[in-house]
Amino acid sequence: MVSTNVSQTAHDKIAVIGKKARAASLIMAKASSKQKNNVLLTLTDLLGKNLEDLLKANNLDIVEAEKNGLSKAFIDRLTISVDTVAQMAAGLRQIASLRDPIGEITDVRPQPSGIEVGKMRVPLGVVAIIYESRPNVTIDAAALCLKSGNAAVLRGGSDAKHSNAFLAGLIQQALSENSITSDAVQIITDPDRELVGELITAREYIDVLIPRGGKGLISRLMQEATVPMIKHLEGICHTYVDESADIDMAVAVCDNAKTQRYSPCNAMETLLVNRKIAGTFLPKIGAIYFKKGVELRCDQASKAILENFGPVKDVTEADWSEEYNAPVLSIKVVDALEEAIDHINTYSSHHTDAIITNNLEHSERFLREVDSSSVMLNTSTRFADGFEYGLGAEIGISTDKIHARGPVGLEGLTSQKYVVFGHGELRK
């Protein structure tokens, strides 16, 4: 963890952290795959050996969150369980098993001059991650940065301070046990908000900024940050049930997409249903949502069907742009595929959107025309996740179009440089 002198200014504190991170990034860039993997596997062991103490630290954060009246969705994101730790460990093992991208040379092509030109994959350098209330991000971010040869500066939310501090201690222990500087992963525990302002403008030390948090945090960083960012604003995810959909499949997928967990950014927030099957499909999925206590906000067509089976509310224009992170769902009946695609491209946050259909032409059009970082066919939006995509874990889901898009794993934390192989050639 980073300890700072209270007499220092925020600028001075970030300068100290940044210089250490920059020096550590040079060490990480030349670390071997074996060294990096050993750190991850050591950390996996430490999570298991310190499980009880970790849960105690997390419980301190939960108790404080409950005292402060924070929402159930917030506390859900904050909570570390035995299963959560098992997922962290599985993610670490999977990252360790993945091919190390650093130093890989590809696309080597001979040129008429005799030189050969290729590309080498290299680390970004120093990656700063600012995140809220998800202590598992501490492990995921550190692991991905380390395996991709980067140094990391982590700034977690104050609501998870006990959990993050404990996890940071384990990370630094794993680094030390494998003879790698603990400066490779630094965590800022000081709650001073001015530190964030300094961190996001420290271009001389930080190469890339990755925010993970609510709309307020992302909006602030978009306005104030001068460090390049990999970001996403919201997870306003849609599922469109086409007229040719298998009804039983559609019911199962839409149930999972909404109710498997309410708080993640890849949970479905809007359900679109083709008018030709609405009368058959909506009562079946509605029965499940009513039973599970999901609040349904409906347009007039879906309301006319569903109000016969349970309580519904009228949807508002603002609802189409709302990320609920809660048992609330907007529903709209559409006349055709084109209307569904238009609605999604208008209101989607470009995170994840899905179609349920058996029509090949409709599936191809949807996959091609919906402008989101993940577009899915006949499956749940909840699969939009680095672990599920085989990336080991993710540092975030980018809805940007430049550099990285979708779940950001190892390759998303690297760049490429040109390498040229010559044989004494001279340019004429």
Secondary structure, DSSP 4 states (H G I P E B T S, - for coil): -B---TTS-HHHHHHHHHHHHHHHHHHHHT--HHHHHHHHHHHHHHHHHTHHHHHHHHHHHHHHHHHTT--HHHHHHH---HHHHHHHHHHHHHHHHSPP-TT-EEEEEE-TTS-EEEEEEEE-SEEEEEE-S-THHHHHHHHHHHHTT-EEEEE--GGGHHHHHHHHHHHHHHHHHTT--GGGEEEB----HHHHHHHTT-TTT-SEEEEES-HHHHHHHHHH--S-B-------EEEEE-TT--HHHHHHHHHHHHHS-SSSTTSEEEEEEEHHHHHHHHHHHHHHHHHHT-EEEE-HHHHHHHTTTS--EE--GGGGG----SSEEEEEEESSHHHHHHHHHHH--SSEEEEE-S-HHHHHHHHHH--SSEEEESS-GGG-STTTTTSSS-S-EE--SSS--EE--TGGGEEEEEEEE-SS----
